[in-house]
Amino acid sequence: MITRILLGIFCFSVIAVFLSACDGAATTPNSNAAAATNSATANANTTADVDKAFKVDFASEPGSIQAGAPVTLAFTVKDKQGAIVRDLPIVHEKPMHLLIVSKDLAEFYHVHPEQSDDGSYRVQHTFPNGGEYKLYADFTPKDSVQVVEQIDVKVGGQERPKEPLIADTNYTKTVSGLKVVMEPEGELKGGAEVMLNFQVFDAASGKPATDLQNYLGELAHFVIISEDMQDFVHAHPMSKGEKMDGMKMDGDSGSEHKADGHEHSTMEGATVKPSASEVAAHTSFPRSGLYKVWGQFQRGGQVITVPFTLKIAEGEKVKAANVPAGFTQVTVAKAGFSPSSVNVKKGEKVALAFYRADAENCGSEVVFASQKITRKLPVGETVLVEFTPTGAGEIAFACGMDMLRGKVVVAGM
């Protein structure tokens, strides 16, 4: 077991991408984003659900994407009314993170579109090979949860042979002089939360690599994608000394997180200093099957991407909610709390039964800050919260990362 002197603990907000995404967290595939003629469809609406709070129009310049030729990828974020959303909040030092992944998961690129005068976010990229790729545009609009929009593109030109995805039997990888050892803390099961511990060594000397540098404000970043590309997870770091209780998540207003001497700044160019060689990621895999994990570390100014392929076993059957008489069930899902607002009268006991059916969300606990109540929310368990409000008004509650929010509305007598 890796010694648990964790100088960086990464809490993953699980953004599972399904064919029918939930309202509130746009994670939608787009079968029309690329035409069969090897060209990306300009201004393709990547959001299948027109009721979503945000959507992304995608265009490539030139319209026909060819291997080996530079292309500008443009993303225009629009709100529900169709207005262009400008000035996205800075998250991990960038307003938008773009993950470009080949359909066989053999190619992985992490780039950052920047805002143009017309409000779109643009980045130039050169695809080395022809074939099918998936784009994951990751951003967090103001006063919103994280949004991940996925777009399919077809690249013309010579295609390389497809690489089969095979689960690793050895969790030690060496890339560009960096040896990374991953050790899961617990079983790898679908729907179950797990800690992935990482130790980083200098490959030549075998000694711990204590010269890691912050990359986008953190010691490391991790991206997880399922073999069928439906499930997508992007790291949201929580450093040593920070707690889940009432924690401000990326994209929210609030003070910057600081721990172990590192600035988690939203300004590019945060102080870089030597760091410890052990980090960890708290995450979950939505389903059984094969998943690819890319860990990104920075050393000597170079970003080093280390891939792992994990086989996730079938998870245990989740128990149904068990709600006692007189309690109101509040379901926790990736779309948030449902219902998100509960009405009571002053002097009347609040009796809520929280039920989290899966781990595809960040709701591993619920916090009533004003009541000084925090409850863990294990998957498949019904957790009861009771208290009696003494005055009229609203009593807020949220997940531990303050991404999912709800309220109890207390009416006067």
C-alpha positions as CSV (number, residue, x, y, z in Angstrom):
1,M,0.0,0.0,0.0
2,I,1.4,3.4,-0.9
3,T,2.3,5.5,2.2
4,R,-0.5,7.9,2.6
5,I,1.4,11.1,2.9
6,L,-0.7,12.6,0.2
7,L,0.5,16.0,-0.8
8,G,-2.4,16.4,-3.2
9,I,-5.8,14.7,-3.1
10,F,-7.9,15.0,-6.2
11,C,-11.6,14.8,-5.9
12,F,-13.2,13.9,-9.3
13,S,-16.5,15.5,-10.2
14,V,-17.9,12.6,-12.3
15,I,-19.3,13.9,-15.5
16,A,-20.7,10.8,-17.2
17,V,-21.6,11.4,-20.8
18,F,-24.7,9.6,-22.0
19,L,-26.7,9.6,-25.2
20,S,-29.5,11.4,-23.3
21,A,-27.9,13.8,-20.9
22,C,-29.6,15.3,-17.9
23,D,-30.7,18.9,-17.6
24,G,-28.2,21.1,-15.8
25,A,-25.0,19.4,-16.8
26,A,-24.6,19.4,-20.6
27,T,-22.7,16.3,-21.6
28,T,-24.1,15.5,-24.9
29,P,-22.8,13.6,-28.0
30,N,-23.3,15.0,-31.4
31,S,-23.6,12.7,-34.3
32,N,-24.0,15.7,-36.7
33,A,-20.8,17.4,-35.8
34,A,-18.9,15.7,-38.6
35,A,-20.1,14.9,-42.1
36,A,-19.3,11.7,-43.9
37,T,-17.3,13.6,-46.4
38,N,-14.5,14.1,-43.8
39,S,-15.5,17.7,-43.0
40,A,-16.7,19.1,-39.8
41,T,-20.2,20.6,-40.0
42,A,-20.0,24.3,-39.4
43,N,-22.3,25.7,-36.6
44,A,-23.5,22.2,-35.7
45,N,-25.7,22.2,-32.6
46,T,-24.1,19.7,-30.3
47,T,-26.9,19.7,-27.8
48,A,-29.6,17.2,-28.5
49,D,-31.9,18.5,-25.7
50,V,-33.1,22.0,-26.7
51,D,-34.1,22.7,-23.1
52,K,-30.5,22.6,-21.9
53,A,-29.1,25.7,-20.2
54,F,-26.1,25.8,-22.5
55,K,-25.2,24.5,-25.9
56,V,-22.1,24.7,-28.1
57,D,-22.0,25.6,-31.8
58,F,-18.9,24.0,-33.4
59,A,-17.1,24.9,-36.6
60,S,-13.7,24.1,-38.1
61,E,-11.7,26.4,-40.4
62,P,-11.2,25.1,-43.0
63,G,-14.4,23.1,-43.0
64,S,-12.7,20.0,-44.3
65,I,-10.2,18.6,-41.7
66,Q,-7.2,16.9,-43.1
67,A,-4.4,15.0,-41.4
68,G,-1.1,16.9,-41.2
69,A,-2.7,20.3,-41.9
70,P,-3.4,22.9,-39.2
71,V,-7.1,23.5,-38.5
72,T,-8.8,26.1,-36.3
73,L,-11.4,24.5,-34.0
74,A,-14.0,27.1,-32.9
75,F,-16.6,26.7,-30.1
76,T,-19.4,29.2,-29.5
77,V,-21.2,28.8,-26.2
78,K,-24.8,29.9,-26.1
79,D,-27.4,30.1,-23.4
80,K,-30.9,28.8,-23.5
81,Q,-32.1,31.9,-25.3
82,G,-29.4,31.5,-27.9
83,A,-27.3,34.4,-26.7
84,I,-23.5,34.0,-27.0
85,V,-21.9,33.4,-23.6
86,R,-18.7,35.4,-23.3
87,D,-16.0,35.6,-20.7
88,L,-16.2,32.1,-19.2
89,P,-14.8,31.9,-15.7
90,I,-11.2,30.8,-15.5
91,V,-10.9,27.2,-14.2
92,H,-7.5,25.6,-13.8
93,E,-6.0,28.8,-15.3
94,K,-8.1,28.5,-18.6
95,P,-11.7,29.3,-19.6
96,M,-12.0,26.2,-21.6
97,H,-10.3,22.8,-21.7
98,L,-10.5,20.8,-24.9
99,L,-9.6,17.1,-24.8
100,I,-9.1,15.6,-28.3
101,V,-9.2,11.8,-28.3
102,S,-9.1,9.3,-31.2
103,K,-11.9,6.7,-31.3
104,D,-9.5,3.9,-30.2
105,L,-8.2,6.1,-27.3
106,A,-4.7,5.8,-28.6
107,E,-4.3,9.5,-29.2
108,F,-4.9,12.1,-26.5
109,Y,-4.4,15.9,-26.6
110,H,-5.2,18.5,-24.0
111,V,-5.4,22.0,-25.5
112,H,-7.0,25.3,-24.5
113,P,-9.2,27.4,-26.8
114,E,-9.0,31.2,-26.1
115,Q,-11.8,33.7,-26.6
116,S,-11.9,35.6,-29.9
117,D,-13.5,39.0,-30.7
118,D,-16.7,37.3,-31.9
119,G,-17.1,35.5,-28.5
120,S,-16.1,32.1,-29.8
121,Y,-13.3,30.1,-28.3
122,R,-10.7,29.0,-30.8
123,V,-7.5,26.9,-30.9
124,Q,-5.3,25.6,-33.7
125,H,-4.6,21.9,-33.8
126,T,-3.0,19.5,-36.3
127,F,-4.4,16.0,-36.4
128,P,-1.5,13.6,-37.2
129,N,-3.7,10.9,-38.7
130,G,-7.0,10.5,-40.5
131,G,-9.9,8.8,-38.9
132,E,-12.6,9.5,-36.2
133,Y,-12.0,11.7,-33.2
134,K,-14.0,12.9,-30.3
135,L,-13.8,16.4,-28.9
136,Y,-14.7,17.1,-25.2
137,A,-15.1,20.8,-24.6
138,D,-15.0,21.3,-20.8
139,F,-16.1,24.7,-19.3
140,T,-18.0,26.1,-16.4
141,P,-20.4,29.1,-17.2
142,K,-20.9,31.6,-14.4
143,D,-23.3,30.4,-11.7
144,S,-23.5,27.0,-13.4
145,V,-22.3,23.5,-12.9
146,Q,-19.5,22.2,-15.1
147,V,-20.4,21.5,-18.7
148,V,-18.8,18.9,-21.0
149,E,-19.9,19.0,-24.6
150,Q,-18.8,16.2,-26.9
151,I,-18.4,16.5,-30.6
152,D,-17.5,13.9,-33.2
153,V,-15.2,14.8,-36.1
154,K,-14.0,12.9,-39.1
155,V,-10.4,13.7,-40.3
156,G,-9.5,13.0,-43.9
157,G,-6.2,11.5,-44.9
158,Q,-4.1,8.4,-44.1
159,E,-5.4,6.4,-41.2
160,R,-3.1,4.5,-38.9
161,P,-4.0,0.9,-37.8
162,K,-6.4,0.8,-34.8
163,E,-4.8,0.0,-31.5
164,P,-6.7,-2.5,-29.4
165,L,-7.6,-1.4,-25.8
166,I,-6.1,-4.0,-23.4
167,A,-6.3,-3.8,-19.6
168,D,-2.9,-3.2,-17.9
169,T,-1.7,-6.0,-15.7
170,N,1.1,-3.8,-14.4
171,Y,0.4,-0.4,-13.0
172,T,3.9,0.9,-13.4
173,K,4.6,3.1,-16.4
174,T,7.7,5.1,-17.5
175,V,7.3,8.0,-19.9
176,S,10.0,10.7,-20.7
177,G,12.1,9.8,-17.7
178,L,9.3,9.7,-15.2
179,K,8.2,6.5,-13.6
180,V,4.6,6.5,-12.3
181,V,3.3,3.8,-10.0
182,M,-0.5,3.6,-9.6
183,E,-2.2,1.6,-6.8
184,P,-5.9,1.5,-6.4
185,E,-7.1,1.7,-2.8
186,G,-10.0,-0.8,-3.0
187,E,-11.7,-2.8,-5.7
188,L,-12.3,-1.4,-9.1
189,K,-16.0,-1.8,-9.5
190,G,-18.6,0.0,-11.5
191,G,-20.5,2.6,-9.5
192,A,-18.1,2.3,-6.5
193,E,-15.9,5.1,-5.2
194,V,-12.2,4.4,-5.1
195,M,-9.0,6.2,-4.4
196,L,-6.3,5.9,-7.0
197,N,-2.8,6.5,-5.4
198,F,0.1,7.6,-7.5
199,Q,3.8,7.6,-6.7
200,V,6.2,9.4,-9.1
201,F,9.9,8.6,-9.4
202,D,12.9,9.7,-11.5
203,A,13.3,6.8,-13.8
204,A,17.1,7.0,-14.0
205,S,17.9,7.2,-10.3
206,G,14.8,5.4,-8.9
207,K,14.4,8.2,-6.3
208,P,11.1,10.0,-5.7
209,A,10.5,12.8,-8.2
210,T,10.2,15.7,-5.8
211,D,10.6,18.3,-8.6
212,L,7.1,18.1,-10.0
213,Q,5.8,21.5,-11.0
214,N,2.2,22.8,-11.0
215,Y,0.4,22.1,-14.2
216,L,-2.6,24.4,-14.7
217,G,-2.4,25.2,-11.0
218,E,-2.2,21.7,-9.7
219,L,0.4,18.9,-9.2
220,A,-1.4,16.7,-11.8
221,H,-4.5,16.3,-13.9
222,F,-6.4,13.2,-14.7
223,V,-8.8,12.4,-17.4
224,I,-10.8,9.1,-17.6
225,I,-12.8,7.9,-20.6
226,S,-14.6,4.7,-21.1
227,E,-13.9,2.4,-24.1
228,D,-17.2,3.4,-25.8
229,M,-16.4,7.1,-25.0
230,Q,-19.7,7.6,-23.3
231,D,-18.3,8.2,-19.8
232,F,-15.9,11.2,-19.3
233,V,-14.3,12.2,-16.1
234,H,-12.0,15.3,-15.7
235,A,-10.2,16.0,-12.4
236,H,-11.2,18.8,-10.1
237,P,-8.4,19.0,-7.5
238,M,-8.7,19.3,-3.8
239,S,-5.4,19.8,-2.0
240,K,-4.1,18.6,1.4
241,G,-5.8,20.5,4.2
242,E,-9.0,21.2,2.3
243,K,-12.2,19.4,3.3
244,M,-15.2,18.5,1.2
245,D,-17.5,20.4,3.6
246,G,-18.7,23.5,1.9
247,M,-15.8,23.5,-0.5
248,K,-16.0,25.9,-3.4
249,M,-15.8,24.1,-6.7
250,D,-14.0,25.4,-9.8
251,G,-16.1,28.0,-11.5
252,D,-17.7,29.1,-8.2
253,S,-16.9,32.4,-6.6
254,G,-14.9,32.3,-3.4
255,S,-11.4,32.3,-2.1
256,E,-8.6,30.4,-3.9
257,H,-7.6,27.1,-2.4
258,K,-4.1,27.0,-0.9
259,A,-2.4,24.1,0.7
260,D,1.1,22.6,1.0
261,G,2.6,25.8,-0.3
262,H,1.0,25.7,-3.7
263,E,-1.2,28.4,-5.2
264,H,-4.4,27.0,-6.8
265,S,-4.7,30.3,-8.6
266,T,-7.1,31.2,-11.4
267,M,-4.3,33.4,-12.8
268,E,-1.9,31.9,-15.3
269,G,1.6,31.9,-14.1
270,A,1.0,30.8,-10.5
271,T,4.2,30.2,-8.5
272,V,5.9,27.0,-9.3
273,K,8.0,25.3,-6.6
274,P,9.3,21.8,-5.9
275,S,6.6,19.4,-4.8
276,A,6.1,16.0,-3.2
277,S,6.1,12.8,-5.3
278,E,2.8,11.4,-4.1
279,V,-0.7,12.3,-5.3
280,A,-4.1,10.7,-5.3
281,A,-7.4,10.8,-7.1
282,H,-10.7,10.1,-5.5
283,T,-13.1,9.0,-8.2
284,S,-15.6,6.4,-9.4
285,F,-16.2,4.5,-12.6
286,P,-19.9,4.8,-13.7
287,R,-20.1,1.3,-15.2
288,S,-18.1,-1.9,-15.6
289,G,-15.9,-2.3,-18.7
290,L,-12.5,-0.9,-19.9
291,Y,-11.5,2.7,-19.1
292,K,-8.4,4.6,-20.0
293,V,-6.8,7.0,-17.5
294,W,-4.4,9.7,-18.6
295,G,-2.3,11.3,-15.8
296,Q,-0.6,14.5,-16.7
297,F,2.4,15.7,-14.7
298,Q,4.8,18.7,-15.3
299,R,8.5,18.4,-14.8
300,G,11.2,20.7,-16.0
301,G,8.6,22.7,-18.0
302,Q,7.5,19.6,-19.9
303,V,4.0,18.2,-19.6
304,I,4.3,14.4,-19.4
305,T,1.2,12.3,-20.1
306,V,1.1,8.8,-18.6
307,P,-1.7,6.4,-19.8
308,F,-3.2,3.5,-17.9
309,T,-6.0,1.1,-19.0
310,L,-8.2,-0.3,-16.2
311,K,-10.7,-3.1,-16.3
312,I,-13.7,-2.3,-14.1
313,A,-15.7,-5.2,-12.7
314,E,-19.4,-5.3,-12.4
315,G,-20.7,-3.4,-9.4
316,E,-23.0,-4.6,-6.7
317,K,-26.7,-4.2,-7.2
318,V,-27.8,-0.9,-5.7
319,K,-30.5,-1.1,-3.0
320,A,-33.8,0.8,-3.6
321,A,-34.6,3.8,-1.4
322,N,-36.1,3.1,2.0
323,V,-38.0,6.2,2.9
324,P,-39.8,6.2,6.3
325,A,-43.3,7.6,6.7
326,G,-43.3,11.3,7.1
327,F,-40.0,11.9,5.3
328,T,-39.6,13.6,1.9
329,Q,-37.3,11.7,-0.5
330,V,-34.5,13.9,-2.1
331,T,-32.8,12.0,-4.9
332,V,-29.2,12.9,-5.7
333,A,-28.1,12.6,-9.3
334,K,-25.8,14.3,-11.8
335,A,-28.5,16.8,-12.6
336,G,-28.7,17.8,-8.9
337,F,-31.1,17.3,-6.0
338,S,-34.6,16.4,-6.8
339,P,-36.6,18.1,-5.6
340,S,-34.2,20.9,-5.1
341,S,-36.7,23.0,-3.1
342,V,-38.7,21.7,-0.1
343,N,-41.4,23.8,1.6
344,V,-42.2,23.6,5.3
345,K,-43.7,25.9,8.0
346,K,-42.0,27.6,10.8
347,G,-41.8,25.3,13.8
348,E,-42.5,22.3,11.7
349,K,-39.8,19.5,11.6
350,V,-37.8,19.1,8.4
351,A,-37.6,15.4,7.6
352,L,-35.6,14.6,4.5
353,A,-34.5,11.2,3.2
354,F,-31.5,11.6,0.8
355,Y,-31.0,8.8,-1.7
356,R,-28.0,8.5,-4.1
357,A,-28.6,5.8,-6.6
358,D,-25.2,5.9,-8.4
359,A,-21.7,7.5,-8.2
360,E,-22.1,9.5,-11.4
361,N,-22.2,12.7,-9.4
362,C,-20.3,14.7,-6.8
363,G,-22.9,14.3,-4.2
364,S,-21.0,12.0,-1.8
365,E,-22.2,14.1,1.1
366,V,-24.8,16.8,1.9
367,V,-24.1,19.9,3.9
368,F,-26.6,22.2,5.7
369,A,-24.0,24.9,6.7
370,S,-26.4,27.0,8.7
371,Q,-27.5,24.0,10.7
372,K,-24.0,22.6,11.1
373,I,-25.2,19.3,9.6
374,T,-23.0,17.2,7.3
375,R,-24.0,13.7,6.2
376,K,-22.2,11.2,4.1
377,L,-24.3,9.9,1.2
378,P,-23.1,6.4,0.2
379,V,-24.4,5.0,-3.0
380,G,-27.6,3.0,-2.5
381,E,-28.1,4.1,1.1
382,T,-31.0,6.2,2.4
383,V,-29.7,8.9,4.7
384,L,-32.1,10.8,7.0
385,V,-31.7,14.5,8.0
386,E,-34.0,16.0,10.6
387,F,-34.1,19.5,12.2
388,T,-36.7,22.1,13.2
389,P,-36.2,25.6,11.8
390,T,-36.8,28.4,14.3
391,G,-37.5,31.2,11.8
392,A,-38.9,31.8,8.3
393,G,-36.7,32.1,5.3
394,E,-34.5,29.8,3.2
395,I,-32.1,27.2,4.5
396,A,-29.6,26.2,1.8
397,F,-28.0,22.8,1.4
398,A,-25.4,21.6,-1.0
399,C,-23.1,18.7,-1.9
400,G,-19.7,18.8,-0.2
401,M,-18.2,20.5,-3.3
402,D,-21.0,23.1,-3.5
403,M,-21.8,22.1,-7.0
404,L,-25.2,20.6,-6.4
405,R,-27.5,22.9,-4.4
406,G,-31.0,22.9,-2.9
407,K,-33.0,24.8,-0.3
408,V,-35.6,24.4,2.4
409,V,-38.2,27.2,2.2
410,V,-39.6,28.0,5.6
411,A,-42.9,29.9,5.6
412,G,-44.1,31.9,8.6
413,M,-47.0,30.8,10.7
